[in-house]
Amino acid sequence: MALTTYNNKVNQKPSILDAIILQGAKKTPFLEWFGRGKVNAPKHSWFIDRYRDAQENANLEITDIAENTVDTKQMVDNVTQIIKNEFGLSRKELDNARYGKKEWEYRVGKVGAEHAKDLEYALLGLHNASVFDNYTVGSDTQASKMAGIFKYIPTAHRQDFKDGNGNATEFTYDKLSEILQPVWERGGIEDESFMLVCGTNVKKAINKFAGDQYFRNLKNDNGFDPTLYELETDFGAIKVKMHRLFNTSKLSDKVLVGKLNEARIMFYTDTEFTEPPTSKTARFGRYYTDLTLEVQNADYFACGEGIK
């Protein structure tokens, strides 16, 4: 079907994303944790500038001006990725009400929730061969693929605990401390936005070394959440959140820690829902988002892999 420009009657585009997140808030929490912004080009760049480490600083009473002209800024970039989900119903299907409501309303909600899950999947870099892979620039024959959050974690903040044979090793408190320490040294563990995200295997290991005394379930603003916990560490109490995508093959041996609001979802085209025109006896719907990921302060993130 040839596609033409369509006037979207729902012009509050960000509210569409908010609506589909609300439908499955526990399933797509990264869409809530990360900030949001706007970009104006398919390739997005930003600058980072790290604080230097403390150093000796003693001076004579009268000194000359030190001409320090070294520019410490570094440019980082990512590309936008188009994510879309489409569906269609025949004229006859539109009159169905098999789920307590009309088929169209049901399908709009279902595909919207699936679209949100696809956004989160991309933000974690799961569409790449490795979650640490760089972005892929698009062409006429190659879809543009953005780099996910793991790509921007500094090398010094990545801890690999696999043994000499490449097998995962048991997750311990000492290994957790190795992951947390570089972020703490950079000032990243300061408020409630800092979190550890893992799957069920790593959660079991935390249960084992922490026990009920140092690891407890938390209530959030929406009440009881069986996947949200608090863990006491030498660097302070941190939140621990289980996430279903961390049970997939690429993330099951990994943990992500970070001040999550230091990452932002940047929209080239905000999430929109349209109904493409057609001459067929059917009705079509399309969710469409063109977005990328920006990590403003990568020093506030770390990860561990090769753990179980």
KAMO-V92232 format. One record per pair of residues at least 24 apart in sequence whose C-alpha atoms are under 10 Angstrom apart, sorted by the first residue. I is the first residue (numbers start at 1). J is the second residue. Records with the same first field share a line. If there is no record, write none. Layout:
BEGIN
I: J, J
END
This chain:
BEGIN
1: 276, 277, 278, 279, 280
2: 276, 277, 278
3: 276, 277, 278
4: 276, 277, 278
5: 276, 277
6: 274, 275, 276, 277
7: 274, 275, 276
8: 272, 273, 274, 275, 276
9: 272, 273, 274, 275
10: 272, 273, 274
11: 272, 273
12: 270, 271, 272
13: 269, 270, 271, 272, 273, 289
14: 267, 269, 270, 271, 272
15: 270, 271, 272
16: 112, 270, 271, 272, 273, 287
17: 112, 113, 115, 116, 270, 271, 272, 273, 287, 289
18: 116, 271
19: 109, 112, 113, 116
20: 108, 109, 110, 111, 112, 113, 114, 115, 116, 117, 271
21: 112, 113, 114, 115, 116, 117
22: 113, 116
23: 109, 110, 112, 113, 116
24: 110, 112, 113, 114, 116, 117
25: 113, 116
26: 225, 227, 243, 244
27: 113, 114, 116, 117, 120, 243, 244, 245
28: 113, 114, 116, 117, 118, 119, 120, 121, 243, 244, 245
29: 116, 117, 120, 241, 243
30: 116, 117, 119, 120, 121, 123, 124, 243, 260, 261, 263, 265
31: 116, 117, 119, 120, 123, 264, 265
32: 260, 261, 265
33: 193, 194, 195, 259, 260, 261, 262, 263, 264, 265
34: 123, 193, 259, 260, 261, 262, 263, 264, 265, 266, 293, 294, 295
35: 260, 261, 262, 263, 264, 265, 266, 293, 294, 295
36: 261, 263, 264, 265, 266, 267, 293, 294
37: 264, 265, 266, 267, 268, 270, 291, 292, 293, 294
38: 264, 265, 266, 267, 268, 269, 270, 291, 292
39: 80, 265, 266, 267, 268, 269, 290, 291, 292
40: 266, 267, 268, 269
41: 79, 80, 267, 268
42: 78, 79, 80, 81, 82, 137, 138, 144, 267, 268, 269, 290, 291, 292
43: 77, 78, 79, 80, 81, 137, 144, 146, 268, 292
44: 76, 77, 78, 79, 80, 266, 268, 291, 292, 293, 294
45: 75, 76, 77, 78, 79, 294
46: 73, 74, 75, 76, 77, 78, 294, 295, 296
47: 72, 73, 74, 75, 76, 77, 295, 296, 297
48: 72, 73, 74, 75, 76, 295, 296, 297, 298, 299
49: 73, 74, 75, 296, 297
50: 74, 186, 297, 298, 299
51: 186
52: 186
53: 185, 186
76: 152, 294, 295, 296
77: 134, 135, 146, 147, 152, 292, 293, 294, 295
78: 134, 135, 136, 137, 145, 146, 147, 148, 152, 291, 292, 293, 294, 295
79: 134, 135, 136, 137, 138, 144, 145, 146, 147, 268, 290, 291, 292, 293, 294
80: 135, 136, 137, 138, 144, 145, 146, 147, 266, 267, 268, 269, 289, 290, 291, 292, 293
81: 119, 122, 135, 136, 137, 138, 143, 144, 145, 146, 147, 267, 268, 269, 289, 290, 291, 292, 293
82: 119, 143, 144, 145, 146, 268, 269, 288, 289, 290, 291, 292
83: 115, 116, 118, 119, 122, 145, 271, 287, 288, 289, 290, 291
84: 115, 118, 119, 271, 272, 273, 286, 287, 288, 289, 290
85: 111, 112, 114, 115, 116, 118, 273, 285, 286, 287, 288, 289
86: 111, 112, 115, 273, 274, 275, 276, 284, 285, 286, 287, 288
87: 111, 275, 283, 284, 285, 286, 287
88: 275, 282, 283, 284, 285, 286
89: 281, 282, 283, 284, 285
90: 280, 281, 282, 283, 284
91: 280, 281, 282, 283
92: 281, 282
93: 282, 283
94: 282, 283
104: 283, 284, 285
107: 285
108: 273, 285, 286, 287
111: 285, 286, 287
112: 273, 286, 287, 288
114: 287
115: 271, 286, 287, 288, 289
116: 271, 287, 289
117: 245
119: 265, 289, 290, 291, 292
120: 148, 245, 265
121: 148, 245
122: 146, 147, 148, 149, 291, 292, 293
123: 147, 148, 149, 150, 263, 264, 265, 291, 292, 293, 294
124: 148, 149, 150, 151, 245, 246, 251, 293
125: 149, 150, 151, 250, 293
126: 150, 245, 248, 249, 250, 251
128: 250
129: 250
130: 250, 251
131: 250, 251
135: 292
145: 292
146: 291, 292, 293
147: 292, 293, 294
148: 292, 293, 294, 295
149: 256, 260, 263, 264, 293, 294, 295, 298, 301
150: 256, 298, 301, 302, 303
151: 295, 298
152: 263, 293, 294, 295, 296, 297, 298, 299, 301, 302
153: 256, 258, 295, 297, 298, 299, 300, 301, 302, 303
154: 298, 299, 300, 301, 302, 303
155: 302, 303
156: 182, 299, 302, 303
157: 181, 182, 183, 257, 298, 299, 300, 301, 302, 303, 304
158: 182, 256, 301, 302, 303, 304, 305
159: 254, 255, 302, 303, 304, 305, 306, 307
160: 254, 303, 304, 305, 306, 307
161: 253, 254, 304, 305, 306, 307, 308
162: 253, 304, 305, 306, 307, 308
163: 306, 307
166: 306
167: 253, 306, 307, 308
168: 253, 254, 305, 306, 307, 308
169: 253, 305, 306, 307, 308
170: 202, 205, 306, 307, 308
171: 201, 202, 203, 204, 205, 206, 208, 209, 253, 304, 305, 306, 307, 308
172: 202, 205, 206, 208, 209, 210, 307, 308
173: 205, 206, 208, 209, 210, 233, 234
174: 209
175: 304, 307
176: 206, 233, 255, 257, 303, 304
177: 233, 234, 235
178: 302, 303, 304
179: 255, 256, 257, 301, 302, 303, 304, 305
180: 233, 234, 235, 257, 258, 300, 301, 302, 303, 304
181: 234, 235, 302
182: 299, 300, 301, 302
183: 235, 257, 258, 259, 298, 299, 300, 301, 302
184: 235, 236, 258, 299, 300, 301
185: 235, 299, 300
186: 297, 299, 300, 301
187: 259, 299, 300
188: 257, 258, 259, 260, 262, 297, 298, 299, 300, 301, 302
189: 235, 236, 237, 238, 257, 258, 259, 300, 301
190: 235, 236, 237, 238, 259, 300
191: 236, 237, 238, 259
192: 237, 238, 239, 259, 260
193: 238, 239, 258, 259, 260, 261, 262
194: 237, 238, 239, 240, 257, 258, 259, 260, 261, 262, 300, 301
195: 228, 229, 230, 231, 237, 238, 239, 240, 241, 256, 257, 258, 259, 260, 301
196: 228, 229, 230, 231, 238, 239, 240, 241, 242, 255, 256, 257, 258, 259, 260, 301, 302, 303
197: 228, 239, 240, 241, 242, 243, 246, 254, 255, 256, 257, 258, 303
198: 240, 241, 242, 243, 244, 245, 246, 247, 251, 252, 253, 254, 255, 256, 257
199: 227, 241, 242, 243, 244, 245, 246, 247, 248, 251, 252, 253, 254, 255, 308
200: 227, 241, 242, 243, 244, 246, 247, 252, 308
201: 242, 246, 247, 252, 253, 254, 307, 308
202: 242, 246, 247, 252, 253, 254, 255, 307, 308
203: 227, 229, 240, 241, 242, 255, 308
204: 308
205: 307, 308
206: 231, 240, 308
207: 231
215: 239, 240
216: 240
217: 241
250: 305
251: 305, 306
252: 305, 306, 307, 308
253: 304, 305, 306, 307, 308
254: 303, 304, 305, 306, 307, 308
255: 302, 303, 304, 305, 306, 307
256: 301, 302, 303, 304, 305
257: 300, 301, 302, 303, 304
258: 297, 298, 299, 300, 301, 302, 303
259: 297, 298, 299, 300, 301, 302
260: 295, 297, 300, 301
261: 295, 296, 297, 300
262: 294, 295, 296, 297, 298, 299, 300, 301
263: 293, 294, 295, 296, 297, 298, 300, 301
264: 292, 293, 294, 295, 296
265: 291, 292, 293, 294, 295
266: 290, 291, 292, 293, 294
267: 291, 292, 293
268: 292
END
